[in-house]
């Protein structure tokens, strides 16, 4: 069975590109469950709010000190976007940038609290 995100990606005719820093060293002290949850939420929302576009996931090594990696993950899309004045709201528990977006696309926000 295919995941909901994979089906939505096909339904919306999106292309997903993944750019991985070739120097990335995956030696981390982290909460892998939380990191997975955040990346999954960002990618799922990019898929949901992008139609016939491109979603780019980029992982970059920022530093490597004592064999511990600091890295950055970016998820960019060509979707509807979020107005700058609404950025502060997307990090609130169960909120979206605009109520009209909820009516059109459904959901409860990014869940990045």
N, C-alpha and C positions, 0 to 999 in steps of 0.2 A: 504494500500500500504506500502511495506517495504522501509526503507531508503536505499540510495545508499551504505552507509557504511556496513549495515547489509548484503546486497546482495554480496558485494565485499568480506566480511569476509567469507561467505559460498563458494563463487567461488574460493577463494584462500585456502580453507580448513584450516583456522586458528582457534585457540582456544583463547578465551579472558578470562583472569583471573582478578578479581578485589579483591584487598586486602585493606580493610578499617580499619584503626586504631580504635579499640573499644573504646579508650579514646577520640576520636575526638569530640570536641564541636563546632558545626557549628554556632558560634556567630562571625560574621565577619563584618568589615567595608570594603566594596569592590565594584568593578564594576562587578556585576554578568554577564553582557553581555560579557565583555572582557574576564573574566575567562572562561566562557563557550566556547567562540570562540577559545581561546588558546588550551584548552583541546580537543575540537573537532578537531582542525587542527592536533594536535599531534597524536590522535588516528586514524584519517582518513589516515594520512601518514604512520603510523605503519601498518595499514591494507593493504594499497596500495603496500608497499614495502616488505611485508612478505608473503611468499608462504609456505603453509603447516607448519606453525610455531605457536609460542605462542606470544601473546601480553599481557603484565602484566601492569595493572594500579594500582598504590599504592598511597593511601592518608595517610599521617602521620601527627599527631599533633606535632608541634615543641614546642609551648608554649601556655599558657593560662594565660593572665595577665588582671586583672580587667574584667573578662568574655569576653575578646576579643581573638580570636584564631589566631595564626600564624600557617600555615600548609604548607606542601610540597606535590605536586602531581608529581609522576614519571610515565612516560610511557616508558616501555622497550619492545623491540621486538627481535625476532631472524631473522630479515630481513637482507637486504644487507648492512646496516650500512652506516656510513659517515666517511671518512678518517678525522683524527684529523686536518690536514692542511686545510680542507674545513669547519670546524665549524664556523669560522668567517663569511662565506658567507651566511649561512642559516638564519641569522638574518637581512639580507639586504632585502629591499622591492623587492618582486617578483623575487627572485633568487633561484637557486638550486645549490647543491654542484657541479654537473657536467652536462654538456650539453648532454652527452650520456644518462644520467638518464632521462632527459626530453624526449628525443626521444623514449626511451623504455617505460616509464611509464606515460608521459604527466604531466600536472600540471604547477603550477607557484611558487612552493616553499612552505615553511611552513607559510608564512605570519605572522611572529612573530614580525614584527617591532613595 
